[in-house]
């Protein structure tokens, strides 16, 4: 396994802008999303992570819940396809179709954007306000193995707080998931 020194964009700083291809064969720019939406959630994810598999429906529910308020999720795949071919661009399309994703799924083939955000695991959630400031990062909730379990829904709570104009009580948590493998 190769380790990459990540930039680890801190809470309160600007999110790294990006220009990445999506499974819809379009190029996606964070700046354009920030012009259109009040908040953007970026999820570091991949096609082969069992944690991502367990969270897909929860992520789709978050998208459906907050989209009417001016929110969108963006899936960001920064996996090393040299080591894990299940995360290839073509397999991303199949993954999105199989799970009926209701949000864009982008390919970070160089891993630059993933590293700039500071993601080290999949899934890792990042909440960005309309000014491009990272307001939350970390785990989606504290019950990855049981979606129906009661517990702390950190990401959903952060989004709700942002839309209410309130302080985000827990702006950062330690992500739980599969460690990203970095390219040489």
C-alpha positions in Angstrom: 0.0 0.0 0.0 1.3 3.4 -0.9 0.6 6.4 1.4 0.2 9.8 -0.1 0.7 12.9 1.9 -2.7 14.6 1.8 -3.2 18.3 2.1 -6.0 17.7 4.6 -8.1 20.8 4.0 -9.1 22.0 7.4 -12.6 23.1 8.6 -13.1 26.7 7.8 -10.8 26.8 4.7 -11.7 26.8 1.1 -12.4 23.4 -0.5 -10.1 22.5 -3.4 -11.8 23.4 -6.7 -11.9 20.7 -9.3 -12.7 19.9 -12.9 -13.5 16.2 -13.2 -15.3 13.9 -15.6 -18.5 12.3 -14.4 -20.2 9.1 -15.3 -22.6 11.2 -17.4 -19.7 12.0 -19.7 -19.7 15.7 -18.7 -17.0 17.7 -17.0 -18.0 18.8 -13.5 -16.6 21.9 -11.7 -17.0 22.6 -8.0 -17.2 26.3 -8.7 -20.3 25.8 -10.9 -22.0 23.7 -8.3 -21.3 26.4 -5.7 -23.0 29.0 -8.0 -26.1 26.8 -8.3 -26.5 25.3 -4.8 -26.5 26.6 -1.2 -24.4 23.6 -0.1 -22.5 20.7 -1.6 -21.6 17.4 0.0 -18.6 15.6 -1.5 -18.3 11.9 -0.6 -15.1 10.1 -1.1 -16.3 6.7 -2.4 -15.5 3.8 -4.7 -17.2 0.8 -6.2 -15.7 -1.9 -4.1 -15.8 -0.6 -0.5 -18.2 -2.5 1.7 -18.8 0.6 3.8 -19.8 2.6 0.7 -22.2 -0.3 -0.2 -23.7 0.0 3.2 -24.1 3.8 2.9 -25.4 4.1 -0.6 -29.1 4.1 0.3 -28.5 6.6 3.2 -26.6 8.9 0.8 -29.5 8.7 -1.7 -31.9 9.6 1.2 -29.8 12.6 2.2 -29.7 13.8 -1.4 -33.5 13.4 -1.7 -34.1 15.1 1.7 -32.0 18.2 1.1 -32.1 18.7 -2.7 -35.3 20.8 -2.5 -33.4 23.2 -0.1 -30.5 23.8 -2.6 -28.2 20.9 -1.8 -26.4 18.3 -3.9 -24.1 15.4 -3.1 -21.2 14.6 -5.4 -19.6 11.1 -5.3 -15.8 11.3 -5.8 -13.9 8.2 -6.8 -10.2 8.6 -6.2 -9.3 4.9 -6.0 -6.1 3.6 -7.6 -7.3 1.5 -10.6 -3.8 0.2 -11.1 -4.4 -1.9 -7.9 -8.2 -2.1 -7.8 -9.8 -2.5 -11.2 -13.3 -2.7 -9.7 -13.1 1.1 -9.4 -12.6 1.8 -13.1 -14.6 4.5 -14.8 -16.7 1.9 -16.7 -17.4 0.0 -13.4 -18.4 3.4 -11.8 -21.1 3.7 -14.5 -22.3 0.1 -13.7 -22.2 0.8 -9.9 -24.3 4.0 -10.4 -26.8 2.2 -12.6 -27.1 -0.8 -10.2 -27.6 1.5 -7.2 -29.7 4.1 -9.1 -27.6 7.0 -7.8 -29.5 10.3 -7.6 -26.3 12.4 -7.5 -23.3 12.9 -9.7 -20.4 10.4 -9.5 -17.0 11.8 -10.6 -13.7 10.2 -11.5 -10.5 11.5 -9.9 -8.0 9.5 -12.0 -5.0 11.4 -10.7 -6.1 11.2 -7.1 -5.1 14.9 -6.8 -8.5 16.2 -5.7 -9.0 13.3 -3.3 -5.6 14.0 -1.7 -6.3 17.8 -1.6 -9.5 17.2 0.3 -7.6 15.1 2.8 -9.7 11.9 2.2 -7.9 8.8 3.4 -10.9 6.4 3.6 -14.1 5.6 1.8 -16.5 6.9 2.6 -15.5 10.3 3.9 -18.0 13.2 3.9 -17.2 16.8 3.2 -19.8 19.6 3.5 -19.1 22.8 1.6 -21.1 26.0 2.0 -22.0 28.3 -1.0 -18.8 30.3 -0.4 -16.7 27.2 -0.9 -15.8 26.8 2.8 -15.5 23.3 4.2 -17.9 23.2 7.2 -17.9 19.5 8.1 -15.7 16.5 7.3 -15.6 13.0 8.6 -18.0 10.1 8.9 -21.6 10.0 7.8 -22.9 8.6 11.0 -21.8 6.4 13.9 -23.7 3.3 12.9 -22.1 2.1 9.6 -23.2 -1.6 10.1 -26.9 -0.9 10.8 -28.7 1.8 8.8 -31.8 1.5 11.0 -30.0 1.9 14.2 -30.4 5.1 16.3 -27.3 7.1 16.7 -25.5 10.2 15.7 -26.1 11.2 12.0 -23.2 13.6 11.9 -23.4 14.5 8.2 -27.2 15.0 8.0 -27.1 17.0 11.2 -24.3 19.3 9.8 -26.3 19.8 6.6 -29.5 20.7 8.6 -27.6 23.1 10.8 -26.0 24.8 7.8 -29.5 25.4 6.3 -30.8 26.7 9.6 -27.9 29.1 9.8 -26.8 27.5 13.0 -23.3 26.5 14.3 -22.4 23.0 13.4 -21.9 21.4 16.8 -19.5 18.6 15.6 -17.7 20.0 12.5 -15.2 17.1 12.3 -15.2 13.4 13.0 -12.8 10.5 12.2 -13.9 8.8 9.1 -14.7 5.1 9.2 -14.2 2.9 6.2 -11.8 1.4 3.8 -8.3 2.9 3.5 -7.6 4.4 0.1 -4.7 2.9 -1.8 -2.6 5.5 -3.5 -0.8 5.4 -6.8 3.0 5.4 -6.9 
